[in-house]
Amino acid sequence: MNALSYISVTILLIVSILMLGCASSQTSTDLNQQGMESEDNEQMTDTNIADNELLLISNLSDTYTSNNNLIPEEYAKIKKEQEAEVDLTKGYRIQIYSGQNVFDADTIASQFRAWSDTTISGYQAETYTFFKTPYYRVHVGDFHNKELALTFSKLVKRFIRDAWVVYDTVDPFLVPSDTTKIMLQEF
Protein backbone atom coordinates (compact mmCIF):
# COMPACT_ATOMS: atom_id res chain seq x y z
CA MET A 1 0.00 0.00 0.00
CA ASN A 2 2.87 2.23 0.50
CA ALA A 3 3.52 2.30 -3.28
CA LEU A 4 -0.14 3.05 -4.01
CA SER A 5 -0.18 6.01 -1.65
CA TYR A 6 3.07 7.28 -3.19
CA ILE A 7 1.54 7.21 -6.70
CA SER A 8 -1.67 8.91 -5.55
CA VAL A 9 0.27 11.66 -3.77
CA THR A 10 2.40 12.21 -6.90
CA ILE A 11 -0.66 12.44 -9.14
CA LEU A 12 -2.35 14.83 -6.70
CA LEU A 13 0.77 16.99 -6.62
CA ILE A 14 1.00 17.15 -10.44
CA VAL A 15 -2.68 18.04 -10.79
CA SER A 16 -2.41 20.77 -8.17
CA ILE A 17 0.66 22.28 -9.88
CA LEU A 18 -1.22 22.36 -13.18
CA MET A 19 -4.21 24.01 -11.56
CA LEU A 20 -2.07 26.66 -9.90
CA GLY A 21 -0.22 27.32 -13.17
CA CYS A 22 -3.46 27.87 -15.07
CA ALA A 23 -5.05 29.91 -12.32
CA SER A 24 -2.19 32.44 -12.17
CA SER A 25 -2.82 33.80 -15.68
CA GLN A 26 -5.22 36.71 -15.91
CA THR A 27 -6.66 38.58 -18.84
CA SER A 28 -5.32 42.10 -19.11
CA THR A 29 -8.54 43.60 -20.42
CA ASP A 30 -11.07 42.88 -17.68
CA LEU A 31 -13.99 45.19 -18.16
CA ASN A 32 -15.73 46.72 -15.23
CA GLN A 33 -19.50 47.06 -14.99
CA GLN A 34 -19.65 50.20 -17.18
CA GLY A 35 -17.76 48.49 -20.03
CA MET A 36 -14.50 50.34 -19.42
CA GLU A 37 -11.12 48.88 -18.68
CA SER A 38 -10.13 48.96 -15.06
CA GLU A 39 -7.04 50.96 -14.20
CA ASP A 40 -5.61 48.13 -12.10
CA ASN A 41 -5.17 45.91 -15.15
CA GLU A 42 -3.38 48.55 -17.26
CA GLN A 43 -0.08 47.93 -15.56
CA MET A 44 1.53 44.90 -17.16
CA THR A 45 4.53 43.04 -15.91
CA ASP A 46 7.66 42.39 -17.96
CA THR A 47 6.75 38.74 -18.43
CA ASN A 48 3.34 39.67 -19.89
CA ILE A 49 5.01 42.10 -22.33
CA ALA A 50 7.50 39.45 -23.44
CA ASP A 51 4.65 36.97 -23.99
CA ASN A 52 2.74 39.50 -26.10
CA GLU A 53 5.81 40.27 -28.20
CA LEU A 54 6.24 36.57 -28.94
CA LEU A 55 2.73 36.49 -30.35
CA LEU A 56 3.58 39.29 -32.78
CA ILE A 57 6.70 37.63 -34.18
CA SER A 58 5.95 35.66 -37.31
CA ASN A 59 7.98 32.88 -38.78
CA LEU A 60 9.26 33.13 -42.34
CA SER A 61 7.31 30.03 -43.22
CA ASP A 62 4.11 31.78 -42.06
CA THR A 63 4.87 34.81 -44.21
CA TYR A 64 5.60 32.92 -47.41
CA THR A 65 2.66 30.54 -47.16
CA SER A 66 0.29 33.50 -47.25
CA ASN A 67 1.92 35.13 -50.30
CA ASN A 68 1.33 33.47 -53.63
CA ASN A 69 3.64 35.36 -55.93
CA LEU A 70 2.41 33.98 -59.20
CA ILE A 71 3.89 35.22 -62.45
CA PRO A 72 1.23 36.26 -64.95
CA GLU A 73 1.06 33.96 -67.97
CA GLU A 74 1.93 36.81 -70.35
CA TYR A 75 5.28 37.28 -68.64
CA ALA A 76 5.91 33.60 -68.02
CA LYS A 77 5.85 32.99 -71.77
CA ILE A 78 8.66 35.48 -72.34
CA LYS A 79 11.97 33.68 -72.20
CA LYS A 80 15.14 35.62 -72.02
CA GLU A 81 17.38 34.39 -74.77
CA GLN A 82 21.01 34.49 -73.90
CA GLU A 83 23.20 35.63 -76.67
CA ALA A 84 26.16 33.36 -77.07
CA GLU A 85 29.37 35.27 -76.84
CA VAL A 86 31.40 34.65 -79.96
CA ASP A 87 35.15 34.98 -79.78
CA LEU A 88 35.94 36.85 -82.99
CA THR A 89 39.62 35.94 -82.79
CA LYS A 90 38.92 32.21 -83.26
CA GLY A 91 38.50 30.81 -86.73
CA TYR A 92 40.18 28.97 -89.57
CA ARG A 93 43.21 29.44 -91.79
CA ILE A 94 44.75 27.41 -94.58
CA GLN A 95 48.16 25.93 -93.78
CA ILE A 96 50.35 25.75 -96.88
CA TYR A 97 53.72 24.86 -95.33
CA SER A 98 55.11 23.13 -92.26
CA GLY A 99 58.86 22.43 -92.12
CA GLN A 100 62.13 23.08 -90.34
CA ASN A 101 63.62 25.49 -92.87
CA VAL A 102 62.79 29.18 -92.37
CA PHE A 103 64.03 30.05 -95.86
CA ASP A 104 61.56 27.61 -97.45
CA ALA A 105 58.72 29.05 -95.33
CA ASP A 106 59.48 32.62 -96.46
CA THR A 107 59.85 31.55 -100.09
CA ILE A 108 56.51 29.71 -100.14
CA ALA A 109 54.78 32.66 -98.45
CA SER A 110 56.06 35.14 -101.05
CA GLN A 111 55.25 32.75 -103.94
CA PHE A 112 51.71 32.33 -102.61
CA ARG A 113 51.21 36.12 -102.39
CA ALA A 114 52.33 36.54 -106.00
CA TRP A 115 50.11 33.66 -107.20
CA SER A 116 47.11 34.88 -105.16
CA ASP A 117 47.37 38.44 -106.51
CA THR A 118 47.21 37.23 -110.11
CA THR A 119 44.85 34.25 -109.77
CA ILE A 120 42.22 34.79 -107.04
CA SER A 121 39.52 37.48 -107.10
CA GLY A 122 37.12 38.51 -104.37
CA TYR A 123 39.48 38.07 -101.43
CA GLN A 124 43.06 39.12 -100.76
CA ALA A 125 44.41 36.58 -98.23
CA GLU A 126 47.13 37.59 -95.79
CA THR A 127 50.08 35.24 -95.23
CA TYR A 128 51.41 34.43 -91.76
CA THR A 129 54.85 32.86 -91.24
CA PHE A 130 55.61 31.74 -87.68
CA PHE A 131 57.57 29.18 -85.69
CA LYS A 132 55.74 26.63 -83.58
CA THR A 133 58.10 24.04 -82.12
CA PRO A 134 59.64 22.26 -83.97
CA TYR A 135 58.41 23.62 -87.34
CA TYR A 136 58.05 26.84 -89.28
CA ARG A 137 54.54 27.19 -90.62
CA VAL A 138 52.83 29.33 -93.22
CA HIS A 139 49.11 30.01 -92.86
CA VAL A 140 46.99 32.05 -95.25
CA GLY A 141 43.60 33.72 -94.93
CA ASP A 142 41.28 34.50 -92.02
CA PHE A 143 37.87 32.82 -91.83
CA HIS A 144 35.15 32.42 -89.19
CA ASN A 145 33.17 30.05 -91.38
CA LYS A 146 34.73 26.62 -91.95
CA GLU A 147 32.82 26.08 -95.21
CA LEU A 148 34.24 29.29 -96.66
CA ALA A 149 37.72 28.21 -95.55
CA LEU A 150 37.23 24.84 -97.28
CA THR A 151 36.11 26.59 -100.47
CA PHE A 152 39.20 28.80 -100.38
CA SER A 153 41.45 25.79 -99.69
CA LYS A 154 40.16 24.12 -102.89
CA LEU A 155 41.44 27.14 -104.83
CA VAL A 156 44.76 27.14 -102.94
CA LYS A 157 45.24 23.41 -103.69
CA ARG A 158 45.60 24.34 -107.36
CA PHE A 159 48.88 26.00 -106.38
CA ILE A 160 49.92 23.94 -103.31
CA ARG A 161 48.50 20.41 -103.21
CA ASP A 162 49.26 19.83 -99.50
CA ALA A 163 47.20 22.79 -98.23
CA TRP A 164 44.62 22.07 -95.53
CA VAL A 165 42.28 23.95 -93.20
CA VAL A 166 43.44 24.45 -89.60
CA TYR A 167 41.75 25.95 -86.54
CA ASP A 168 43.68 29.05 -85.54
CA THR A 169 43.56 32.58 -84.14
CA VAL A 170 42.40 35.01 -86.81
CA ASP A 171 42.39 38.77 -87.29
CA PRO A 172 38.68 39.74 -87.13
CA PHE A 173 39.24 42.79 -89.33
CA LEU A 174 40.60 40.67 -92.18
CA VAL A 175 37.79 38.08 -92.18
CA PRO A 176 35.79 38.28 -95.44
CA SER A 177 32.07 38.99 -95.20
CA ASP A 178 29.56 36.17 -95.58
CA THR A 179 28.54 37.45 -99.00
CA THR A 180 32.07 37.47 -100.42
CA LYS A 181 32.47 35.40 -103.60
CA ILE A 182 35.98 33.97 -103.81
CA MET A 183 36.86 32.61 -107.25
CA LEU A 184 39.58 32.29 -109.83
CA GLN A 185 40.17 35.28 -112.08
CA GLU A 186 39.15 34.88 -115.69
CA PHE A 187 41.68 35.99 -118.27
C-alpha positions in Angstrom: 0.0 0.0 0.0 2.9 2.2 0.5 3.5 2.3 -3.3 -0.1 3.1 -4.0 -0.2 6.0 -1.7 3.1 7.3 -3.2 1.5 7.2 -6.7 -1.7 8.9 -5.5 0.3 11.7 -3.8 2.4 12.2 -6.9 -0.7 12.4 -9.1 -2.3 14.8 -6.7 0.8 17.0 -6.6 1.0 17.1 -10.4 -2.7 18.0 -10.8 -2.4 20.8 -8.2 0.7 22.3 -9.9 -1.2 22.4 -13.2 -4.2 24.0 -11.6 -2.1 26.7 -9.9 -0.2 27.3 -13.2 -3.5 27.9 -15.1 -5.1 29.9 -12.3 -2.2 32.4 -12.2 -2.8 33.8 -15.7 -5.2 36.7 -15.9 -6.7 38.6 -18.8 -5.3 42.1 -19.1 -8.5 43.6 -20.4 -11.1 42.9 -17.7 -14.0 45.2 -18.2 -15.7 46.7 -15.2 -19.5 47.1 -15.0 -19.6 50.2 -17.2 -17.8 48.5 -20.0 -14.5 50.3 -19.4 -11.1 48.9 -18.7 -10.1 49.0 -15.1 -7.0 51.0 -14.2 -5.6 48.1 -12.1 -5.2 45.9 -15.2 -3.4 48.6 -17.3 -0.1 47.9 -15.6 1.5 44.9 -17.2 4.5 43.0 -15.9 7.7 42.4 -18.0 6.7 38.7 -18.4 3.3 39.7 -19.9 5.0 42.1 -22.3 7.5 39.5 -23.4 4.7 37.0 -24.0 2.7 39.5 -26.1 5.8 40.3 -28.2 6.2 36.6 -28.9 2.7 36.5 -30.4 3.6 39.3 -32.8 6.7 37.6 -34.2 6.0 35.7 -37.3 8.0 32.9 -38.8 9.3 33.1 -42.3 7.3 30.0 -43.2 4.1 31.8 -42.1 4.9 34.8 -44.2 5.6 32.9 -47.4 2.7 30.5 -47.2 0.3 33.5 -47.2 1.9 35.1 -50.3 1.3 33.5 -53.6 3.6 35.4 -55.9 2.4 34.0 -59.2 3.9 35.2 -62.4 1.2 36.3 -65.0 1.1 34.0 -68.0 1.9 36.8 -70.3 5.3 37.3 -68.6 5.9 33.6 -68.0 5.9 33.0 -71.8 8.7 35.5 -72.3 12.0 33.7 -72.2 15.1 35.6 -72.0 17.4 34.4 -74.8 21.0 34.5 -73.9 23.2 35.6 -76.7 26.2 33.4 -77.1 29.4 35.3 -76.8 31.4 34.7 -80.0 35.1 35.0 -79.8 35.9 36.8 -83.0 39.6 35.9 -82.8 38.9 32.2 -83.3 38.5 30.8 -86.7 40.2 29.0 -89.6 43.2 29.4 -91.8 44.8 27.4 -94.6 48.2 25.9 -93.8 50.4 25.8 -96.9 53.7 24.9 -95.3 55.1 23.1 -92.3 58.9 22.4 -92.1 62.1 23.1 -90.3 63.6 25.5 -92.9 62.8 29.2 -92.4 64.0 30.1 -95.9 61.6 27.6 -97.4 58.7 29.0 -95.3 59.5 32.6 -96.5 59.8 31.5 -100.1 56.5 29.7 -100.1 54.8 32.7 -98.4 56.1 35.1 -101.1 55.3 32.8 -103.9 51.7 32.3 -102.6 51.2 36.1 -102.4 52.3 36.5 -106.0 50.1 33.7 -107.2 47.1 34.9 -105.2 47.4 38.4 -106.5 47.2 37.2 -110.1 44.8 34.3 -109.8 42.2 34.8 -107.0 39.5 37.5 -107.1 37.1 38.5 -104.4 39.5 38.1 -101.4 43.1 39.1 -100.8 44.4 36.6 -98.2 47.1 37.6 -95.8 50.1 35.2 -95.2 51.4 34.4 -91.8 54.8 32.9 -91.2 55.6 31.7 -87.7 57.6 29.2 -85.7 55.7 26.6 -83.6 58.1 24.0 -82.1 59.6 22.3 -84.0 58.4 23.6 -87.3 58.1 26.8 -89.3 54.5 27.2 -90.6 52.8 29.3 -93.2 49.1 30.0 -92.9 47.0 32.1 -95.3 43.6 33.7 -94.9 41.3 34.5 -92.0 37.9 32.8 -91.8 35.2 32.4 -89.2 33.2 30.1 -91.4 34.7 26.6 -92.0 32.8 26.1 -95.2 34.2 29.3 -96.7 37.7 28.2 -95.5 37.2 24.8 -97.3 36.1 26.6 -100.5 39.2 28.8 -100.4 41.4 25.8 -99.7 40.2 24.1 -102.9 41.4 27.1 -104.8 44.8 27.1 -102.9 45.2 23.4 -103.7 45.6 24.3 -107.4 48.9 26.0 -106.4 49.9 23.9 -103.3 48.5 20.4 -103.2 49.3 19.8 -99.5 47.2 22.8 -98.2 44.6 22.1 -95.5 42.3 24.0 -93.2 43.4 24.4 -89.6 41.7 25.9 -86.5 43.7 29.1 -85.5 43.6 32.6 -84.1 42.4 35.0 -86.8 42.4 38.8 -87.3 38.7 39.7 -87.1 39.2 42.8 -89.3 40.6 40.7 -92.2 37.8 38.1 -92.2 35.8 38.3 -95.4 32.1 39.0 -95.2 29.6 36.2 -95.6 28.5 37.4 -99.0 32.1 37.5 -100.4 32.5 35.4 -103.6 36.0 34.0 -103.8 36.9 32.6 -107.3 39.6 32.3 -109.8 40.2 35.3 -112.1 39.2 34.9 -115.7 41.7 36.0 -118.3 
